[in-house]
Amino acid sequence: MSISVEVRDNIEKAIKALKKKMASEGVQKEIRHRRFYEKPSVKRKRKRLEARRRRRRSRRRPDQ
């Protein structure tokens, strides 16, 4: 996996862009989950709860 960010003059902007890309691709979340072994049953339960949260959020959000 690689994420590339173009750096011109401002390194602060490059870091901000990198963090934004990492957040949008879910890299930090993936690292957090892979830090320790997660039993398959716990993984399924977590994914099911995440899906439930996503569904609830999409229902609350008005269609645009």
PDB file of N, CA, C and O in Angstrom, chain B, residues numbered from 101:
ATOM      1  N   MET B 101       0.847  -1.163   0.000  1.00  0.00           N
ATOM      2  CA  MET B 101       0.000   0.000   0.000  1.00  0.00           C
ATOM      3  C   MET B 101       0.895   1.229   0.000  1.00  0.00           C
ATOM      4  O   MET B 101       1.868   1.306   0.750  1.00  0.00           O
ATOM      5  N   SER B 102       0.561   2.158  -0.827  1.00  0.00           N
ATOM      6  CA  SER B 102       1.327   3.398  -0.848  1.00  0.00           C
ATOM      7  C   SER B 102       0.387   4.567  -1.085  1.00  0.00           C
ATOM      8  O   SER B 102      -0.566   4.483  -1.859  1.00  0.00           O
ATOM      9  N   ILE B 103       0.680   5.642  -0.407  1.00  0.00           N
ATOM     10  CA  ILE B 103      -0.079   6.876  -0.560  1.00  0.00           C
ATOM     11  C   ILE B 103       0.932   7.956  -0.894  1.00  0.00           C
ATOM     12  O   ILE B 103       1.885   8.182  -0.148  1.00  0.00           O
ATOM     13  N   SER B 104       0.723   8.613  -2.006  1.00  0.00           N
ATOM     14  CA  SER B 104       1.672   9.655  -2.388  1.00  0.00           C
ATOM     15  C   SER B 104       0.994  11.019  -2.341  1.00  0.00           C
ATOM     16  O   SER B 104      -0.164  11.180  -2.725  1.00  0.00           O
ATOM     17  N   VAL B 105       1.747  11.975  -1.865  1.00  0.00           N
ATOM     18  CA  VAL B 105       1.282  13.358  -1.767  1.00  0.00           C
ATOM     19  C   VAL B 105       2.339  14.231  -2.410  1.00  0.00           C
ATOM     20  O   VAL B 105       3.533  14.061  -2.164  1.00  0.00           O
ATOM     21  N   GLU B 106       1.897  15.160  -3.231  1.00  0.00           N
ATOM     22  CA  GLU B 106       2.830  16.047  -3.914  1.00  0.00           C
ATOM     23  C   GLU B 106       3.262  17.174  -2.977  1.00  0.00           C
ATOM     24  O   GLU B 106       2.428  17.873  -2.402  1.00  0.00           O
ATOM     25  N   VAL B 107       4.572  17.336  -2.834  1.00  0.00           N
ATOM     26  CA  VAL B 107       5.123  18.386  -1.978  1.00  0.00           C
ATOM     27  C   VAL B 107       5.754  19.444  -2.867  1.00  0.00           C
ATOM     28  O   VAL B 107       6.630  19.146  -3.679  1.00  0.00           O
ATOM     29  N   ARG B 108       5.310  20.657  -2.709  1.00  0.00           N
ATOM     30  CA  ARG B 108       5.910  21.745  -3.490  1.00  0.00           C
ATOM     31  C   ARG B 108       6.748  22.597  -2.558  1.00  0.00           C
ATOM     32  O   ARG B 108       7.958  22.393  -2.459  1.00  0.00           O
ATOM     33  N   ASP B 109       6.140  23.535  -1.881  1.00  0.00           N
ATOM     34  CA  ASP B 109       6.890  24.410  -0.984  1.00  0.00           C
ATOM     35  C   ASP B 109       6.482  24.205   0.472  1.00  0.00           C
ATOM     36  O   ASP B 109       7.325  24.200   1.370  1.00  0.00           O
ATOM     37  N   ASN B 110       5.203  24.038   0.688  1.00  0.00           N
ATOM     38  CA  ASN B 110       4.690  24.008   2.050  1.00  0.00           C
ATOM     39  C   ASN B 110       4.541  22.566   2.543  1.00  0.00           C
ATOM     40  O   ASN B 110       3.666  21.829   2.089  1.00  0.00           O
ATOM     41  N   ILE B 111       5.400  22.187   3.467  1.00  0.00           N
ATOM     42  CA  ILE B 111       5.360  20.830   4.014  1.00  0.00           C
ATOM     43  C   ILE B 111       4.132  20.650   4.892  1.00  0.00           C
ATOM     44  O   ILE B 111       3.583  19.550   4.954  1.00  0.00           O
ATOM     45  N   GLU B 112       3.695  21.685   5.561  1.00  0.00           N
ATOM     46  CA  GLU B 112       2.515  21.612   6.425  1.00  0.00           C
ATOM     47  C   GLU B 112       1.287  21.189   5.612  1.00  0.00           C
ATOM     48  O   GLU B 112       0.492  20.362   6.057  1.00  0.00           O
ATOM     49  N   LYS B 113       1.144  21.767   4.414  1.00  0.00           N
ATOM     50  CA  LYS B 113       0.017  21.407   3.551  1.00  0.00           C
ATOM     51  C   LYS B 113       0.129  19.961   3.094  1.00  0.00           C
ATOM     52  O   LYS B 113      -0.875  19.257   2.985  1.00  0.00           O
ATOM     53  N   ALA B 114       1.361  19.516   2.827  1.00  0.00           N
ATOM     54  CA  ALA B 114       1.573  18.135   2.399  1.00  0.00           C
ATOM     55  C   ALA B 114       1.191  17.163   3.505  1.00  0.00           C
ATOM     56  O   ALA B 114       0.571  16.133   3.239  1.00  0.00           O
ATOM     57  N   ILE B 115       1.554  17.479   4.738  1.00  0.00           N
ATOM     58  CA  ILE B 115       1.200  16.623   5.876  1.00  0.00           C
ATOM     59  C   ILE B 115      -0.310  16.586   6.054  1.00  0.00           C
ATOM     60  O   ILE B 115      -0.888  15.532   6.316  1.00  0.00           O
ATOM     61  N   LYS B 116      -0.942  17.740   5.911  1.00  0.00           N
ATOM     62  CA  LYS B 116      -2.396  17.819   6.041  1.00  0.00           C
ATOM     63  C   LYS B 116      -3.075  16.987   4.951  1.00  0.00           C
ATOM     64  O   LYS B 116      -4.047  16.281   5.219  1.00  0.00           O
ATOM     65  N   ALA B 117      -2.562  17.074   3.726  1.00  0.00           N
ATOM     66  CA  ALA B 117      -3.118  16.300   2.617  1.00  0.00           C
ATOM     67  C   ALA B 117      -2.919  14.807   2.845  1.00  0.00           C
ATOM     68  O   ALA B 117      -3.807  14.007   2.550  1.00  0.00           O
ATOM     69  N   LEU B 118      -1.749  14.430   3.372  1.00  0.00           N
ATOM     70  CA  LEU B 118      -1.472  13.025   3.652  1.00  0.00           C
ATOM     71  C   LEU B 118      -2.434  12.488   4.700  1.00  0.00           C
ATOM     72  O   LEU B 118      -2.984  11.399   4.538  1.00  0.00           O
ATOM     73  N   LYS B 119      -2.640  13.240   5.766  1.00  0.00           N
ATOM     74  CA  LYS B 119      -3.564  12.815   6.820  1.00  0.00           C
ATOM     75  C   LYS B 119      -4.977  12.663   6.275  1.00  0.00           C
ATOM     76  O   LYS B 119      -5.697  11.735   6.643  1.00  0.00           O
ATOM     77  N   LYS B 120      -5.367  13.578   5.397  1.00  0.00           N
ATOM     78  CA  LYS B 120      -6.703  13.536   4.805  1.00  0.00           C
ATOM     79  C   LYS B 120      -6.870  12.290   3.935  1.00  0.00           C
ATOM     80  O   LYS B 120      -7.903  11.623   3.988  1.00  0.00           O
ATOM     81  N   LYS B 121      -5.839  11.980   3.130  1.00  0.00           N
ATOM     82  CA  LYS B 121      -5.893  10.787   2.286  1.00  0.00           C
ATOM     83  C   LYS B 121      -5.927   9.520   3.124  1.00  0.00           C
ATOM     84  O   LYS B 121      -6.670   8.585   2.823  1.00  0.00           O
ATOM     85  N   MET B 122      -5.117   9.493   4.181  1.00  0.00           N
ATOM     86  CA  MET B 122      -5.083   8.316   5.048  1.00  0.00           C
ATOM     87  C   MET B 122      -6.433   8.105   5.718  1.00  0.00           C
ATOM     88  O   MET B 122      -6.891   6.970   5.849  1.00  0.00           O
ATOM     89  N   ALA B 123      -7.066   9.176   6.137  1.00  0.00           N
ATOM     90  CA  ALA B 123      -8.373   9.070   6.778  1.00  0.00           C
ATOM     91  C   ALA B 123      -9.421   8.585   5.784  1.00  0.00           C
ATOM     92  O   ALA B 123     -10.266   7.760   6.130  1.00  0.00           O
ATOM     93  N   SER B 124      -9.375   9.085   4.564  1.00  0.00           N
ATOM     94  CA  SER B 124     -10.376   8.690   3.574  1.00  0.00           C
ATOM     95  C   SER B 124     -10.207   7.242   3.138  1.00  0.00           C
ATOM     96  O   SER B 124     -11.185   6.587   2.777  1.00  0.00           O
ATOM     97  N   GLU B 125      -8.979   6.736   3.169  1.00  0.00           N
ATOM     98  CA  GLU B 125      -8.743   5.350   2.780  1.00  0.00           C
ATOM     99  C   GLU B 125      -8.826   4.394   3.962  1.00  0.00           C
ATOM    100  O   GLU B 125      -8.743   3.180   3.773  1.00  0.00           O
ATOM    101  N   GLY B 126      -8.987   4.909   5.168  1.00  0.00           N
ATOM    102  CA  GLY B 126      -9.154   4.060   6.340  1.00  0.00           C
ATOM    103  C   GLY B 126      -7.877   3.401   6.827  1.00  0.00           C
ATOM    104  O   GLY B 126      -7.928   2.338   7.446  1.00  0.00           O
ATOM    105  N   VAL B 127      -6.746   4.007   6.562  1.00  0.00           N
ATOM    106  CA  VAL B 127      -5.459   3.419   6.938  1.00  0.00           C
ATOM    107  C   VAL B 127      -5.307   3.371   8.454  1.00  0.00           C
ATOM    108  O   VAL B 127      -4.890   2.349   8.999  1.00  0.00           O
ATOM    109  N   GLN B 128      -5.636   4.447   9.133  1.00  0.00           N
ATOM    110  CA  GLN B 128      -5.467   4.491  10.586  1.00  0.00           C
ATOM    111  C   GLN B 128      -6.357   3.460  11.272  1.00  0.00           C
ATOM    112  O   GLN B 128      -5.934   2.798  12.220  1.00  0.00           O
ATOM    113  N   LYS B 129      -7.580   3.330  10.794  1.00  0.00           N
ATOM    114  CA  LYS B 129      -8.500   2.356  11.368  1.00  0.00           C
ATOM    115  C   LYS B 129      -7.968   0.941  11.161  1.00  0.00           C
ATOM    116  O   LYS B 129      -8.034   0.106  12.063  1.00  0.00           O
ATOM    117  N   GLU B 130      -7.443   0.681   9.973  1.00  0.00           N
ATOM    118  CA  GLU B 130      -6.880  -0.629   9.657  1.00  0.00           C
ATOM    119  C   GLU B 130      -5.688  -0.945  10.561  1.00  0.00           C
ATOM    120  O   GLU B 130      -5.566  -2.065  11.056  1.00  0.00           O
ATOM    121  N   ILE B 131      -4.821   0.023  10.774  1.00  0.00           N
ATOM    122  CA  ILE B 131      -3.656  -0.178  11.646  1.00  0.00           C
ATOM    123  C   ILE B 131      -4.115  -0.483  13.068  1.00  0.00           C
ATOM    124  O   ILE B 131      -3.568  -1.365  13.729  1.00  0.00           O
ATOM    125  N   ARG B 132      -5.109   0.243  13.526  1.00  0.00           N
ATOM    126  CA  ARG B 132      -5.620   0.032  14.875  1.00  0.00           C
ATOM    127  C   ARG B 132      -6.178  -1.381  15.031  1.00  0.00           C
ATOM    128  O   ARG B 132      -5.975  -2.017  16.065  1.00  0.00           O
ATOM    129  N   HIS B 133      -6.880  -1.873  14.011  1.00  0.00           N
ATOM    130  CA  HIS B 133      -7.470  -3.204  14.098  1.00  0.00           C
ATOM    131  C   HIS B 133      -6.430  -4.302  13.968  1.00  0.00           C
ATOM    132  O   HIS B 133      -6.596  -5.371  14.555  1.00  0.00           O
ATOM    133  N   ARG B 134      -5.379  -4.073  13.226  1.00  0.00           N
ATOM    134  CA  ARG B 134      -4.355  -5.099  13.026  1.00  0.00           C
ATOM    135  C   ARG B 134      -3.267  -5.086  14.090  1.00  0.00           C
ATOM    136  O   ARG B 134      -2.357  -5.914  14.056  1.00  0.00           O
ATOM    137  N   ARG B 135      -3.350  -4.173  15.013  1.00  0.00           N
ATOM    138  CA  ARG B 135      -2.311  -4.070  16.036  1.00  0.00           C
ATOM    139  C   ARG B 135      -2.237  -5.345  16.876  1.00  0.00           C
ATOM    140  O   ARG B 135      -1.147  -5.806  17.216  1.00  0.00           O
ATOM    141  N   PHE B 136      -3.391  -5.909  17.206  1.00  0.00           N
ATOM    142  CA  PHE B 136      -3.471  -7.152  17.959  1.00  0.00           C
ATOM    143  C   PHE B 136      -4.355  -8.121  17.198  1.00  0.00           C
ATOM    144  O   PHE B 136      -5.181  -7.716  16.379  1.00  0.00           O
ATOM    145  N   TYR B 137      -4.174  -9.406  17.476  1.00  0.00           N
ATOM    146  CA  TYR B 137      -4.993 -10.414  16.810  1.00  0.00           C
ATOM    147  C   TYR B 137      -6.440 -10.260  17.250  1.00  0.00           C
ATOM    148  O   TYR B 137      -6.732 -10.034  18.424  1.00  0.00           O
ATOM    149  N   GLU B 138      -7.326 -10.385  16.291  1.00  0.00           N
ATOM    150  CA  GLU B 138      -8.752 -10.275  16.570  1.00  0.00           C
ATOM    151  C   GLU B 138      -9.408 -11.584  16.142  1.00  0.00           C
ATOM    152  O   GLU B 138      -9.310 -11.993  14.986  1.00  0.00           O
ATOM    153  N   LYS B 139     -10.074 -12.228  17.088  1.00  0.00           N
ATOM    154  CA  LYS B 139     -10.714 -13.495  16.775  1.00  0.00           C
ATOM    155  C   LYS B 139     -11.747 -13.280  15.667  1.00  0.00           C
ATOM    156  O   LYS B 139     -12.366 -12.218  15.587  1.00  0.00           O
ATOM    157  N   PRO B 140     -11.929 -14.287  14.817  1.00  0.00           N
ATOM    158  CA  PRO B 140     -12.904 -14.145  13.729  1.00  0.00           C
ATOM    159  C   PRO B 140     -14.311 -13.793  14.218  1.00  0.00           C
ATOM    160  O   PRO B 140     -15.008 -13.008  13.575  1.00  0.00           O
ATOM    161  N   SER B 141     -14.734 -14.363  15.347  1.00  0.00           N
ATOM    162  CA  SER B 141     -16.075 -14.058  15.858  1.00  0.00           C
ATOM    163  C   SER B 141     -16.173 -12.594  16.290  1.00  0.00           C
ATOM    164  O   SER B 141     -17.201 -11.951  16.080  1.00  0.00           O
ATOM    165  N   VAL B 142     -15.118 -12.076  16.886  1.00  0.00           N
ATOM    166  CA  VAL B 142     -15.104 -10.675  17.316  1.00  0.00           C
ATOM    167  C   VAL B 142     -15.068  -9.763  16.094  1.00  0.00           C
ATOM    168  O   VAL B 142     -15.706  -8.711  16.075  1.00  0.00           O
ATOM    169  N   LYS B 143     -14.319 -10.176  15.077  1.00  0.00           N
ATOM    170  CA  LYS B 143     -14.224  -9.395  13.842  1.00  0.00           C
ATOM    171  C   LYS B 143     -15.586  -9.293  13.160  1.00  0.00           C
ATOM    172  O   LYS B 143     -15.982  -8.218  12.710  1.00  0.00           O
ATOM    173  N   ARG B 144     -16.305 -10.424  13.086  1.00  0.00           N
ATOM    174  CA  ARG B 144     -17.646 -10.413  12.480  1.00  0.00           C
ATOM    175  C   ARG B 144     -18.584  -9.499  13.260  1.00  0.00           C
ATOM    176  O   ARG B 144     -19.346  -8.730  12.675  1.00  0.00           O
ATOM    177  N   LYS B 145     -18.519  -9.593  14.588  1.00  0.00           N
ATOM    178  CA  LYS B 145     -19.382  -8.760  15.425  1.00  0.00           C
ATOM    179  C   LYS B 145     -19.079  -7.280  15.209  1.00  0.00           C
ATOM    180  O   LYS B 145     -19.999  -6.470  15.093  1.00  0.00           O
ATOM    181  N   ARG B 146     -17.793  -6.921  15.154  1.00  0.00           N
ATOM    182  CA  ARG B 146     -17.400  -5.532  14.942  1.00  0.00           C
ATOM    183  C   ARG B 146     -17.882  -5.028  13.589  1.00  0.00           C
ATOM    184  O   ARG B 146     -18.409  -3.921  13.481  1.00  0.00           O
ATOM    185  N   LYS B 147     -17.698  -5.851  12.554  1.00  0.00           N
ATOM    186  CA  LYS B 147     -18.131  -5.443  11.216  1.00  0.00           C
ATOM    187  C   LYS B 147     -19.646  -5.277  11.158  1.00  0.00           C
ATOM    188  O   LYS B 147     -20.148  -4.363  10.503  1.00  0.00           O
ATOM    189  N   ARG B 148     -20.377  -6.161  11.845  1.00  0.00           N
ATOM    190  CA  ARG B 148     -21.833  -6.059  11.868  1.00  0.00           C
ATOM    191  C   ARG B 148     -22.271  -4.764  12.549  1.00  0.00           C
ATOM    192  O   ARG B 148     -23.188  -4.091  12.078  1.00  0.00           O
ATOM    193  N   LEU B 149     -21.612  -4.416  13.660  1.00  0.00           N
ATOM    194  CA  LEU B 149     -21.948  -3.173  14.361  1.00  0.00           C
ATOM    195  C   LEU B 149     -21.598  -1.946  13.526  1.00  0.00           C
ATOM    196  O   LEU B 149     -22.346  -0.968  13.509  1.00  0.00           O
ATOM    197  N   GLU B 150     -20.452  -1.996  12.829  1.00  0.00           N
ATOM    198  CA  GLU B 150     -20.075  -0.873  11.960  1.00  0.00           C
ATOM    199  C   GLU B 150     -21.091  -0.692  10.836  1.00  0.00           C
ATOM    200  O   GLU B 150     -21.443   0.436  10.490  1.00  0.00           O
ATOM    201  N   ALA B 151     -21.558  -1.796  10.272  1.00  0.00           N
ATOM    202  CA  ALA B 151     -22.553  -1.716   9.201  1.00  0.00           C
ATOM    203  C   ALA B 151     -23.855  -1.117   9.733  1.00  0.00           C
ATOM    204  O   ALA B 151     -24.505  -0.321   9.057  1.00  0.00           O
ATOM    205  N   ARG B 152     -24.225  -1.510  10.952  1.00  0.00           N
ATOM    206  CA  ARG B 152     -25.444  -0.970  11.560  1.00  0.00           C
ATOM    207  C   ARG B 152     -25.317   0.543  11.750  1.00  0.00           C
ATOM    208  O   ARG B 152     -26.256   1.291  11.481  1.00  0.00           O
ATOM    209  N   ARG B 153     -24.139   0.985  12.219  1.00  0.00           N
ATOM    210  CA  ARG B 153     -23.918   2.430  12.401  1.00  0.00           C
ATOM    211  C   ARG B 153     -24.007   3.174  11.073  1.00  0.00           C
ATOM    212  O   ARG B 153     -24.605   4.246  10.992  1.00  0.00           O
ATOM    213  N   ARG B 154     -23.407   2.597  10.031  1.00  0.00           N
ATOM    214  CA  ARG B 154     -23.461   3.238   8.711  1.00  0.00           C
ATOM    215  C   ARG B 154     -24.894   3.347   8.212  1.00  0.00           C
ATOM    216  O   ARG B 154     -25.285   4.376   7.661  1.00  0.00           O
ATOM    217  N   ARG B 155     -25.688   2.280   8.404  1.00  0.00           N
ATOM    218  CA  ARG B 155     -27.090   2.322   7.974  1.00  0.00           C
ATOM    219  C   ARG B 155     -27.862   3.394   8.731  1.00  0.00           C
ATOM    220  O   ARG B 155     -28.639   4.141   8.137  1.00  0.00           O
ATOM    221  N   ARG B 156     -27.646   3.470  10.045  1.00  0.00           N
ATOM    222  CA  ARG B 156     -28.346   4.485  10.844  1.00  0.00           C
ATOM    223  C   ARG B 156     -27.976   5.892  10.403  1.00  0.00           C
ATOM    224  O   ARG B 156     -28.842   6.760  10.295  1.00  0.00           O
ATOM    225  N   ARG B 157     -26.700   6.118  10.151  1.00  0.00           N
ATOM    226  CA  ARG B 157     -26.258   7.438   9.697  1.00  0.00           C
ATOM    227  C   ARG B 157     -26.863   7.786   8.350  1.00  0.00           C
ATOM    228  O   ARG B 157     -27.266   8.926   8.120  1.00  0.00           O
ATOM    229  N   SER B 158     -26.927   6.808   7.458  1.00  0.00           N
ATOM    230  CA  SER B 158     -27.473   7.096   6.129  1.00  0.00           C
ATOM    231  C   SER B 158     -28.973   7.375   6.204  1.00  0.00           C
ATOM    232  O   SER B 158     -29.493   8.160   5.411  1.00  0.00           O
ATOM    233  N   ARG B 159     -29.669   6.749   7.141  1.00  0.00           N
ATOM    234  CA  ARG B 159     -31.099   7.024   7.302  1.00  0.00           C
ATOM    235  C   ARG B 159     -31.333   8.416   7.868  1.00  0.00           C
ATOM    236  O   ARG B 159     -32.273   9.103   7.469  1.00  0.00           O
ATOM    237  N   ARG B 160     -30.474   8.833   8.802  1.00  0.00           N
ATOM    238  CA  ARG B 160     -30.629  10.155   9.414  1.00  0.00           C
ATOM    239  C   ARG B 160     -30.330  11.269   8.440  1.00  0.00           C
ATOM    240  O   ARG B 160     -30.978  12.315   8.454  1.00  0.00           O
ATOM    241  N   ARG B 161     -29.344  11.038   7.594  1.00  0.00           N
ATOM    242  CA  ARG B 161     -28.903  12.062   6.648  1.00  0.00           C
ATOM    243  C   ARG B 161     -29.956  12.222   5.549  1.00  0.00           C
ATOM    244  O   ARG B 161     -30.326  11.238   4.908  1.00  0.00           O
ATOM    245  N   PRO B 162     -30.436  13.431   5.325  1.00  0.00           N
ATOM    246  CA  PRO B 162     -31.419  13.626   4.245  1.00  0.00           C
ATOM    247  C   PRO B 162     -30.772  13.412   2.875  1.00  0.00           C
ATOM    248  O   PRO B 162     -29.597  13.716   2.670  1.00  0.00           O
ATOM    249  N   ASP B 163     -31.556  12.891   1.962  1.00  0.00           N
ATOM    250  CA  ASP B 163     -31.040  12.660   0.602  1.00  0.00           C
ATOM    251  C   ASP B 163     -30.691  13.984  -0.050  1.00  0.00           C
ATOM    252  O   ASP B 163     -31.435  14.961   0.031  1.00  0.00           O
ATOM    253  N   GLN B 164     -29.540  13.983  -0.695  1.00  0.00           N
ATOM    254  CA  GLN B 164     -29.077  15.229  -1.315  1.00  0.00           C
ATOM    255  C   GLN B 164     -29.110  15.130  -2.802  1.00  0.00           C
ATOM    256  O   GLN B 164     -28.755  16.085  -3.492  1.00  0.00           O
TER     257      GLN B 164
END
